[in-house]
Structures are given as structure tokens and as C-alpha cells.
Amino acid sequence: MPLTQPELHWSHVRSLLQLEADAIARTAQRLNPQVVDRAVNLLLGCRGKVVLSGVGKSGIVAQKIAATLNSIGTMAVFLHPCDALHGDLGIVNDADVGIVLSNSGETDELIQMMPHLKHRNVATIAILGNLNSTLAQQATVTLDASVDREACPLNLAPTTSTTVALAIGDALAMSLMQFKRITPEEFAFNHPAGRLGKRLTLTVQDLLHCESPTLTPDASWLEVLGAISQGGLGAVNIVNEKGYLLGLITDGDLRRWIQKLELSELASLTAAKLMTPNPIVTTSETLAYEALKLMEERDSQIAVLPVVDDEQRCIGLVRLHDIVRSGL
């Protein structure tokens, strides 16, 4: 039975993806361990910045590798070789390490730039598709990024070769990250925006309602009702005379108690009876994402958490609504 058009497209795309995946797998097997070790050690020993350069698609890959290095706290810049030869070499000094990318290894602009990097005592790592090229001879360390063929049906458009070069750059960056023992907190320092950044940096303190209402255990149910209504947070903290947290009353708690009591019993209903004693709490330093999980990952979801200091004194409330609205 002949393939339908969608099946034909799917089969073609899958074969191209497999071609690129196989090329990366072969690269992992082909790379010389001693050469890789030298490259990583050059980057680990870099006292300045990593200067990446390339032309065309290799230049775009170089820019992405520079962005990845910056994101893990290793300062990196992209320097186009044409700009370098017309004044921008001024940003390069002997504390830097260079990374150049070229599939052919014969990119004229890079070849012209290399002697000037050497003159500045800059060690260079070359990610090349041709180990017998001019750039391979000029570089301090050369990593083999050669491929059997491009994914392009004409075997012309840079596809498999750029994928392999990018994979090598990512592997170098992630090796640096591991050997430098970058912590989640250090990673978050460079990612303050977006969901990822917020999960790693936003704390309960940033969302805390410090002026949330508090009452003592002897408060009447009417006082509880008034405090919840006035505070607008759906709950009230119950504290002792020194401000230590004793319990929590939510608007749901109040409704349930009023519904099950006789009218004559309401007069004696106090906060002490209404409250949930020793409720789940959080601290102002806790990540908001951790507080969110604390509220959600339980049999019955809770919508508000009392916030306490190190001595269990009540300092406010944080709501599930506020955490979700923050973008987590």
C-alpha cells in the first residue's frame, strides 16, 4: 500500500532526525579524551572571558554557545572576525580563551584573525569539521566535529555539521558547570525572569502579606468574621500575647462551624474552638515554589499558609492565589 502524504513526511523527518542523532553519537565516540581534557582545562583556567567566533551558520552556533556560557556564570562574548580585524580585537587580552567554529576549517576571516589572537597570547579551541585544515594547525586545541553528510538533500546546507558543533559546545559548557559545582542558586542568579527564574529566586517574603489580621484565642466568632472580612485574605492567624502562632482559621472553617451549631451555641464560639491548632507553616526565606508544593501536594489542598520567623512568631500570611498569580 503506498504511503499517504502525511506518512511520507513523517518518515522523512524521522530519518533526518536520526541522521543528526547518529552524527552526534559518532562524535562522542570519536573525540580524543586527551584533547577534550585539554579543552576543558583551558576553559576552567580562563582568567578572563571566553571569546567565540565564527562566520555564517557557524557564527550563529558560536553566539548560542556564548549565551549558554553566560547563563552558567562563565563570561563569554561573540566576536565576528570581520569586526575583530577592524578594531574589535581591542576587547581581547591574554586572560581570555578563544573558541572558533568552522566546518571547513578554511574560513578566510578566521584564518586572518588567528595570528592576532596568538600575538595576544590567547589560547584557542577550534571546533572544526576538518582536522587537516589551516585552522586546525593554528589552534591550541582542535575538537573533531566532522560529519559524514549534511541532512540537506543536496548535502550542502549546514545542518548536521552545525548540530554536532552545537552539541560539542553544549557539552563543554555543561562540563564547566559540573566541574565548577554551580549550584541552583548560582544558576538562578543569572535567570531572574520567566518561570525558571522565579522558581529559583522568588521567596515567600516577596509575596508575604505582613499586615494580615491576627486575633487571640478568646476572640468571638463575630470578631473572627470581621477580621477575615477586613483582611481580605480568607484567613486569620491566632496568636498568644507574645505573637507566637497558635492556630489558623479560614473562612471555610468559620462557615462549617456556623452551619453545624445551634443558634444558641454561637454566643460561646471562640477562636480557640474554630482554629486549626499547629497548622502547616512556612518561613519568609522559603522559595515560593516550595511553598506552592507544600500547599498542593497533599490529600486536601490548602489555600493559605501562616508565615513564621525562626522562633515561630507569626509574621503574616501567604496565599496560593498570590503564588499562582506570580507566574510559578
MARMIDREN-384197 format. One record per residue (C-alpha): residue number from 1; residue in three letters; y, x, z. Coordinates in pm, whole numbers, plus 50000, padded with zeros to 5 digits. Layout:
// MARMIDREN-384197
+-----+-----+-------+-------+-------+
!   i !  aa !    yy !    xx !    zz !
+-----+-----+-------+-------+-------+
! NUM ! ALA !     Y !     X !     Z !
...
+-----+-----+-------+-------+-------+
This chain:
// MARMIDREN-384197
+-----+-----+-------+-------+-------+
!   i !  aa !    yy !    xx !    zz !
+-----+-----+-------+-------+-------+
!   1 ! MET ! 50000 ! 50000 ! 50000 !
!   2 ! PRO ! 50337 ! 50156 ! 49902 !
!   3 ! LEU ! 50585 ! 50236 ! 50174 !
!   4 ! THR ! 50870 ! 49992 ! 50224 !
!   5 ! GLN ! 51217 ! 50141 ! 50215 !
!   6 ! PRO ! 51265 ! 50143 ! 50598 !
!   7 ! GLU ! 50928 ! 50313 ! 50647 !
!   8 ! LEU ! 51021 ! 50570 ! 50384 !
!   9 ! HIS ! 51349 ! 50652 ! 50560 !
!  10 ! TRP ! 51181 ! 50675 ! 50898 !
!  11 ! SER ! 50911 ! 50909 ! 50768 !
!  12 ! HIS ! 51168 ! 51133 ! 50602 !
!  13 ! VAL ! 51392 ! 51155 ! 50909 !
!  14 ! ARG ! 51096 ! 51226 ! 51135 !
!  15 ! SER ! 50975 ! 51509 ! 50910 !
!  16 ! LEU ! 51322 ! 51669 ! 50912 !
!  17 ! LEU ! 51346 ! 51645 ! 51290 !
!  18 ! GLN ! 51002 ! 51802 ! 51317 !
!  19 ! LEU ! 51109 ! 52080 ! 51081 !
!  20 ! GLU ! 51403 ! 52171 ! 51306 !
!  21 ! ALA ! 51197 ! 52138 ! 51624 !
!  22 ! ASP ! 50931 ! 52370 ! 51479 !
!  23 ! ALA ! 51200 ! 52622 ! 51389 !
!  24 ! ILE ! 51324 ! 52631 ! 51749 !
!  25 ! ALA ! 50967 ! 52668 ! 51874 !
!  26 ! ARG ! 50908 ! 52964 ! 51640 !
!  27 ! THR ! 51234 ! 53123 ! 51756 !
!  28 ! ALA ! 51120 ! 53100 ! 52118 !
!  29 ! GLN ! 50802 ! 53288 ! 52025 !
!  30 ! ARG ! 50976 ! 53543 ! 51800 !
!  31 ! LEU ! 51262 ! 53658 ! 52022 !
!  32 ! ASN ! 51212 ! 54004 ! 52167 !
!  33 ! PRO ! 51202 ! 53983 ! 52551 !
!  34 ! GLN ! 51381 ! 54317 ! 52596 !
!  35 ! VAL ! 51657 ! 54218 ! 52356 !
!  36 ! VAL ! 51705 ! 53882 ! 52528 !
!  37 ! ASP ! 51719 ! 54060 ! 52864 !
!  38 ! ARG ! 51993 ! 54293 ! 52735 !
!  39 ! ALA ! 52194 ! 53997 ! 52604 !
!  40 ! VAL ! 52173 ! 53804 ! 52931 !
!  41 ! ASN ! 52261 ! 54114 ! 53134 !
!  42 ! LEU ! 52567 ! 54174 ! 52915 !
!  43 ! LEU ! 52686 ! 53822 ! 52991 !
!  44 ! LEU ! 52604 ! 53848 ! 53361 !
!  45 ! GLY ! 52801 ! 54172 ! 53380 !
!  46 ! CYS ! 53101 ! 54035 ! 53191 !
!  47 ! ARG ! 53415 ! 54100 ! 53400 !
!  48 ! GLY ! 53644 ! 53910 ! 53167 !
!  49 ! LYS ! 53573 ! 53630 ! 52924 !
!  50 ! VAL ! 53318 ! 53564 ! 52652 !
!  51 ! VAL ! 53480 ! 53569 ! 52307 !
!  52 ! LEU ! 53287 ! 53373 ! 52044 !
!  53 ! SER ! 53347 ! 53392 ! 51673 !
!  54 ! GLY ! 53207 ! 53255 ! 51350 !
!  55 ! VAL ! 53311 ! 53107 ! 51017 !
!  56 ! GLY ! 53236 ! 52762 ! 50879 !
!  57 ! LYS ! 52944 ! 52579 ! 51043 !
!  58 ! SER ! 52864 ! 52890 ! 51248 !
!  59 ! GLY ! 53220 ! 52874 ! 51380 !
!  60 ! ILE ! 53167 ! 52514 ! 51490 !
!  61 ! VAL ! 52848 ! 52616 ! 51671 !
!  62 ! ALA ! 53040 ! 52903 ! 51834 !
!  63 ! GLN ! 53302 ! 52656 ! 51958 !
!  64 ! LYS ! 53032 ! 52439 ! 52114 !
!  65 ! ILE ! 52873 ! 52736 ! 52289 !
!  66 ! ALA ! 53217 ! 52837 ! 52422 !
!  67 ! ALA ! 53265 ! 52484 ! 52556 !
!  68 ! THR ! 52925 ! 52495 ! 52728 !
!  69 ! LEU ! 53003 ! 52830 ! 52891 !
!  70 ! ASN ! 53337 ! 52700 ! 53017 !
!  71 ! SER ! 53165 ! 52394 ! 53162 !
!  72 ! ILE ! 52943 ! 52614 ! 53381 !
!  73 ! GLY ! 53230 ! 52828 ! 53502 !
!  74 ! THR ! 53194 ! 53124 ! 53262 !
!  75 ! MET ! 53532 ! 53163 ! 53093 !
!  76 ! ALA ! 53495 ! 53159 ! 52716 !
!  77 ! VAL ! 53721 ! 53128 ! 52412 !
!  78 ! PHE ! 53665 ! 53076 ! 52041 !
!  79 ! LEU ! 53841 ! 53332 ! 51821 !
!  80 ! HIS ! 53842 ! 53275 ! 51447 !
!  81 ! PRO ! 53800 ! 53615 ! 51278 !
!  82 ! CYS ! 54087 ! 53546 ! 51033 !
!  83 ! ASP ! 54322 ! 53474 ! 51323 !
!  84 ! ALA ! 54187 ! 53776 ! 51506 !
!  85 ! LEU ! 54282 ! 54004 ! 51216 !
!  86 ! HIS ! 54633 ! 53860 ! 51210 !
!  87 ! GLY ! 54733 ! 53915 ! 51571 !
!  88 ! ASP ! 54500 ! 53713 ! 51792 !
!  89 ! LEU ! 54293 ! 54021 ! 51878 !
!  90 ! GLY ! 54554 ! 54059 ! 52148 !
!  91 ! ILE ! 54353 ! 53824 ! 52370 !
!  92 ! VAL ! 54053 ! 54062 ! 52370 !
!  93 ! ASN ! 54012 ! 54350 ! 52613 !
!  94 ! ASP ! 53739 ! 54584 ! 52735 !
!  95 ! ALA ! 53636 ! 54346 ! 53017 !
!  96 ! ASP ! 53519 ! 54091 ! 52759 !
!  97 ! VAL ! 53188 ! 54035 ! 52582 !
!  98 ! GLY ! 53176 ! 53910 ! 52225 !
!  99 ! ILE ! 52928 ! 53673 ! 52063 !
! 100 ! VAL ! 52932 ! 53645 ! 51684 !
! 101 ! LEU ! 52733 ! 53396 ! 51480 !
! 102 ! SER ! 52633 ! 53424 ! 51115 !
! 103 ! ASN ! 52325 ! 53312 ! 50928 !
! 104 ! SER ! 52358 ! 53571 ! 50652 !
! 105 ! GLY ! 52487 ! 53848 ! 50877 !
! 106 ! GLU ! 52721 ! 53940 ! 50592 !
! 107 ! THR ! 53023 ! 53721 ! 50672 !
! 108 ! ASP ! 53317 ! 53927 ! 50545 !
! 109 ! GLU ! 53567 ! 53815 ! 50809 !
! 110 ! LEU ! 53331 ! 53902 ! 51093 !
! 111 ! ILE ! 53243 ! 54238 ! 50938 !
! 112 ! GLN ! 53614 ! 54323 ! 50918 !
! 113 ! MET ! 53667 ! 54219 ! 51281 !
! 114 ! MET ! 53375 ! 54408 ! 51436 !
! 115 ! PRO ! 53526 ! 54762 ! 51423 !
! 116 ! HIS ! 53832 ! 54633 ! 51609 !
! 117 ! LEU ! 53612 ! 54488 ! 51885 !
! 118 ! LYS ! 53430 ! 54820 ! 51907 !
! 119 ! HIS ! 53764 ! 55002 ! 51924 !
! 120 ! ARG ! 53844 ! 54786 ! 52230 !
! 121 ! ASN ! 53507 ! 54880 ! 52388 !
! 122 ! VAL ! 53385 ! 54521 ! 52363 !
! 123 ! ALA ! 53007 ! 54483 ! 52366 !
! 124 ! THR ! 52888 ! 54220 ! 52116 !
! 125 ! ILE ! 52590 ! 53990 ! 52095 !
! 126 ! ALA ! 52509 ! 53879 ! 51740 !
! 127 ! ILE ! 52312 ! 53560 ! 51674 !
! 128 ! LEU ! 52200 ! 53615 ! 51317 !
! 129 ! GLY ! 51963 ! 53486 ! 51057 !
! 130 ! ASN ! 51920 ! 53831 ! 50903 !
! 131 ! LEU ! 51822 ! 54128 ! 51119 !
! 132 ! ASN ! 51871 ! 54370 ! 50829 !
! 133 ! SER ! 52233 ! 54277 ! 50776 !
! 134 ! THR ! 52560 ! 54461 ! 50825 !
! 135 ! LEU ! 52647 ! 54261 ! 51136 !
! 136 ! ALA ! 52307 ! 54339 ! 51288 !
! 137 ! GLN ! 52384 ! 54710 ! 51254 !
! 138 ! GLN ! 52731 ! 54672 ! 51409 !
! 139 ! ALA ! 52638 ! 54457 ! 51709 !
! 140 ! THR ! 52538 ! 54587 ! 52051 !
! 141 ! VAL ! 52255 ! 54333 ! 52074 !
! 142 ! THR ! 52114 ! 54117 ! 51793 !
! 143 ! LEU ! 51921 ! 53797 ! 51853 !
! 144 ! ASP ! 51694 ! 53671 ! 51577 !
! 145 ! ALA ! 51799 ! 53324 ! 51460 !
! 146 ! SER ! 51624 ! 53336 ! 51124 !
! 147 ! VAL ! 51458 ! 53024 ! 50982 !
! 148 ! ASP ! 51206 ! 52967 ! 50703 !
! 149 ! ARG ! 51415 ! 52699 ! 50535 !
! 150 ! GLU ! 51700 ! 52460 ! 50593 !
! 151 ! ALA ! 51642 ! 52089 ! 50645 !
! 152 ! CYS ! 51863 ! 52035 ! 50341 !
! 153 ! PRO ! 51653 ! 51923 ! 50038 !
! 154 ! LEU ! 51832 ! 52194 ! 49835 !
! 155 ! ASN ! 51771 ! 52449 ! 50111 !
! 156 ! LEU ! 52144 ! 52518 ! 50106 !
! 157 ! ALA ! 52338 ! 52319 ! 50368 !
! 158 ! PRO ! 52337 ! 52490 ! 50712 !
! 159 ! THR ! 52111 ! 52261 ! 50916 !
! 160 ! THR ! 51802 ! 52422 ! 51064 !
! 161 ! SER ! 51984 ! 52754 ! 51095 !
! 162 ! THR ! 52274 ! 52606 ! 51291 !
! 163 ! THR ! 52035 ! 52411 ! 51512 !
! 164 ! VAL ! 51849 ! 52732 ! 51602 !
! 165 ! ALA ! 52174 ! 52923 ! 51663 !
! 166 ! LEU ! 52300 ! 52646 ! 51891 !
! 167 ! ALA ! 51969 ! 52638 ! 52079 !
! 168 ! ILE ! 51991 ! 53013 ! 52141 !
! 169 ! GLY ! 52349 ! 52974 ! 52265 !
! 170 ! ASP ! 52246 ! 52692 ! 52497 !
! 171 ! ALA ! 51956 ! 52899 ! 52628 !
! 172 ! LEU ! 52187 ! 53191 ! 52705 !
! 173 ! ALA ! 52433 ! 52963 ! 52882 !
! 174 ! MET ! 52166 ! 52791 ! 53090 !
! 175 ! SER ! 52014 ! 53127 ! 53183 !
! 176 ! LEU ! 52356 ! 53234 ! 53309 !
! 177 ! MET ! 52381 ! 52912 ! 53506 !
! 178 ! GLN ! 52045 ! 52974 ! 53670 !
! 179 ! PHE ! 52098 ! 53342 ! 53749 !
! 180 ! LYS ! 52447 ! 53275 ! 53887 !
! 181 ! ARG ! 52294 ! 52997 ! 54101 !
! 182 ! ILE ! 52557 ! 52742 ! 54001 !
! 183 ! THR ! 52546 ! 52452 ! 54248 !
! 184 ! PRO ! 52605 ! 52084 ! 54162 !
! 185 ! GLU ! 52936 ! 52110 ! 54349 !
! 186 ! GLU ! 53047 ! 52409 ! 54140 !
! 187 ! PHE ! 52939 ! 52231 ! 53822 !
! 188 ! ALA ! 53132 ! 51920 ! 53926 !
! 189 ! PHE ! 53446 ! 52129 ! 53981 !
! 190 ! ASN ! 53474 ! 52161 ! 53602 !
! 191 ! HIS ! 53374 ! 51799 ! 53532 !
! 192 ! PRO ! 53618 ! 51582 ! 53729 !
! 193 ! ALA ! 53635 ! 51298 ! 53478 !
! 194 ! GLY ! 53380 ! 51049 ! 53349 !
! 195 ! ARG ! 53075 ! 50912 ! 53524 !
! 196 ! LEU ! 52915 ! 51254 ! 53570 !
! 197 ! GLY ! 53225 ! 51399 ! 53732 !
! 198 ! LYS ! 53278 ! 51100 ! 53957 !
! 199 ! ARG ! 52919 ! 51105 ! 54078 !
! 200 ! LEU ! 52959 ! 51467 ! 54177 !
! 201 ! THR ! 53313 ! 51459 ! 54317 !
! 202 ! LEU ! 53420 ! 51109 ! 54425 !
! 203 ! THR ! 53373 ! 51062 ! 54800 !
! 204 ! VAL ! 53381 ! 50765 ! 55033 !
! 205 ! GLN ! 53721 ! 50890 ! 55153 !
! 206 ! ASP ! 53863 ! 50821 ! 54806 !
! 207 ! LEU ! 53761 ! 50452 ! 54831 !
! 208 ! LEU ! 53793 ! 50401 ! 55205 !
! 209 ! HIS ! 53982 ! 50101 ! 55347 !
! 210 ! CYS ! 54129 ! 50267 ! 55657 !
! 211 ! GLU ! 54325 ! 49956 ! 55758 !
! 212 ! SER ! 54015 ! 49738 ! 55775 !
! 213 ! PRO ! 54010 ! 49494 ! 56067 !
! 214 ! THR ! 53831 ! 49570 ! 56392 !
! 215 ! LEU ! 53753 ! 49348 ! 56689 !
! 216 ! THR ! 53592 ! 49388 ! 57029 !
! 217 ! PRO ! 53260 ! 49219 ! 57117 !
! 218 ! ASP ! 53427 ! 48944 ! 57322 !
! 219 ! ALA ! 53631 ! 48814 ! 57027 !
! 220 ! SER ! 53571 ! 48445 ! 56945 !
! 221 ! TRP ! 53426 ! 48329 ! 56617 !
! 222 ! LEU ! 53770 ! 48199 ! 56518 !
! 223 ! GLU ! 53915 ! 48547 ! 56571 !
! 224 ! VAL ! 53633 ! 48687 ! 56358 !
! 225 ! LEU ! 53710 ! 48433 ! 56087 !
! 226 ! GLY ! 54079 ! 48520 ! 56098 !
! 227 ! ALA ! 54014 ! 48895 ! 56082 !
! 228 ! ILE ! 53779 ! 48863 ! 55784 !
! 229 ! SER ! 54024 ! 48638 ! 55601 !
! 230 ! GLN ! 54321 ! 48859 ! 55677 !
! 231 ! GLY ! 54145 ! 49184 ! 55590 !
! 232 ! GLY ! 54010 ! 49051 ! 55259 !
! 233 ! LEU ! 53712 ! 49287 ! 55270 !
! 234 ! GLY ! 53442 ! 49036 ! 55354 !
! 235 ! ALA ! 53357 ! 49201 ! 55686 !
! 236 ! VAL ! 53491 ! 49321 ! 56019 !
! 237 ! ASN ! 53383 ! 49616 ! 56234 !
! 238 ! ILE ! 53311 ! 49555 ! 56603 !
! 239 ! VAL ! 53412 ! 49843 ! 56829 !
! 240 ! ASN ! 53438 ! 49919 ! 57200 !
! 241 ! GLU ! 53761 ! 50004 ! 57381 !
! 242 ! LYS ! 53735 ! 50369 ! 57266 !
! 243 ! GLY ! 53686 ! 50280 ! 56900 !
! 244 ! TYR ! 53316 ! 50357 ! 56878 !
! 245 ! LEU ! 53129 ! 50135 ! 56632 !
! 246 ! LEU ! 52903 ! 49874 ! 56792 !
! 247 ! GLY ! 52828 ! 49643 ! 56505 !
! 248 ! LEU ! 52933 ! 49474 ! 56181 !
! 249 ! ILE ! 52999 ! 49112 ! 56094 !
! 250 ! THR ! 53013 ! 48999 ! 55731 !
! 251 ! ASP ! 53142 ! 48666 ! 55605 !
! 252 ! GLY ! 52779 ! 48580 ! 55526 !
! 253 ! ASP ! 52678 ! 48642 ! 55889 !
! 254 ! LEU ! 52956 ! 48411 ! 56006 !
! 255 ! ARG ! 52859 ! 48131 ! 55767 !
! 256 ! ARG ! 52493 ! 48147 ! 55863 !
! 257 ! TRP ! 52567 ! 48127 ! 56237 !
! 258 ! ILE ! 52810 ! 47835 ! 56200 !
! 259 ! GLN ! 52561 ! 47641 ! 55986 !
! 260 ! LYS ! 52275 ! 47669 ! 56236 !
! 261 ! LEU ! 52470 ! 47596 ! 56558 !
! 262 ! GLU ! 52572 ! 47261 ! 56702 !
! 263 ! LEU ! 52944 ! 47195 ! 56717 !
! 264 ! SER ! 52935 ! 47214 ! 57098 !
! 265 ! GLU ! 52788 ! 47567 ! 57081 !
! 266 ! LEU ! 53066 ! 47713 ! 56868 !
! 267 ! ALA ! 53304 ! 47748 ! 57162 !
! 268 ! SER ! 53085 ! 48016 ! 57319 !
! 269 ! LEU ! 53009 ! 48201 ! 56994 !
! 270 ! THR ! 53146 ! 48556 ! 57015 !
! 271 ! ALA ! 53146 ! 48866 ! 56804 !
! 272 ! ALA ! 52874 ! 49017 ! 57022 !
! 273 ! LYS ! 52635 ! 48743 ! 56911 !
! 274 ! LEU ! 52749 ! 48736 ! 56549 !
! 275 ! MET ! 52736 ! 49107 ! 56480 !
! 276 ! THR ! 52455 ! 49317 ! 56338 !
! 277 ! PRO ! 52424 ! 49592 ! 56600 !
! 278 ! ASN ! 52387 ! 49955 ! 56493 !
! 279 ! PRO ! 52446 ! 49883 ! 56124 !
! 280 ! ILE ! 52383 ! 50133 ! 55845 !
! 281 ! VAL ! 52691 ! 50357 ! 55824 !
! 282 ! THR ! 52835 ! 50633 ! 55611 !
! 283 ! THR ! 53096 ! 50905 ! 55654 !
! 284 ! SER ! 53416 ! 50977 ! 55465 !
! 285 ! GLU ! 53273 ! 51305 ! 55326 !
! 286 ! THR ! 52968 ! 51134 ! 55173 !
! 287 ! LEU ! 52965 ! 51115 ! 54796 !
! 288 ! ALA ! 53047 ! 50764 ! 54681 !
! 289 ! TYR ! 52737 ! 50771 ! 54460 !
! 290 ! GLU ! 52518 ! 50840 ! 54765 !
! 291 ! ALA ! 52685 ! 50550 ! 54946 !
! 292 ! LEU ! 52614 ! 50330 ! 54644 !
! 293 ! LYS ! 52244 ! 50420 ! 54656 !
! 294 ! LEU ! 52242 ! 50356 ! 55029 !
! 295 ! MET ! 52366 ! 50001 ! 54965 !
! 296 ! GLU ! 52144 ! 49923 ! 54667 !
! 297 ! GLU ! 51812 ! 50098 ! 54730 !
! 298 ! ARG ! 51684 ! 49865 ! 54998 !
! 299 ! ASP ! 51496 ! 49537 ! 55021 !
! 300 ! SER ! 51814 ! 49336 ! 55076 !
! 301 ! GLN ! 52128 ! 49476 ! 54913 !
! 302 ! ILE ! 52433 ! 49519 ! 55133 !
! 303 ! ALA ! 52790 ! 49491 ! 55007 !
! 304 ! VAL ! 52987 ! 49680 ! 55272 !
! 305 ! LEU ! 52938 ! 49988 ! 55487 !
! 306 ! PRO ! 53122 ! 50086 ! 55805 !
! 307 ! VAL ! 53262 ! 50438 ! 55783 !
! 308 ! VAL ! 53249 ! 50655 ! 56095 !
! 309 ! ASP ! 53353 ! 51006 ! 56194 !
! 310 ! ASP ! 53128 ! 51274 ! 56341 !
! 311 ! GLU ! 53146 ! 51110 ! 56684 !
! 312 ! GLN ! 53061 ! 50764 ! 56549 !
! 313 ! ARG ! 53415 ! 50634 ! 56591 !
! 314 ! CYS ! 53496 ! 50368 ! 56335 !
! 315 ! ILE ! 53750 ! 50473 ! 56070 !
! 316 ! GLY ! 53714 ! 50196 ! 55813 !
! 317 ! LEU ! 53501 ! 50016 ! 55558 !
! 318 ! VAL ! 53384 ! 50089 ! 55203 !
! 319 ! ARG ! 53273 ! 49810 ! 54970 !
! 320 ! LEU ! 53009 ! 49804 ! 54700 !
! 321 ! HIS ! 53266 ! 49632 ! 54479 !
! 322 ! ASP ! 53507 ! 49926 ! 54505 !
! 323 ! ILE ! 53238 ! 50183 ! 54429 !
! 324 ! VAL ! 53119 ! 49997 ! 54121 !
! 325 ! ARG ! 53478 ! 49942 ! 54003 !
! 326 ! SER ! 53544 ! 50318 ! 54030 !
! 327 ! GLY ! 53313 ! 50372 ! 53732 !
! 328 ! LEU ! 52999 ! 50502 ! 53901 !
+-----+-----+-------+-------+-------+
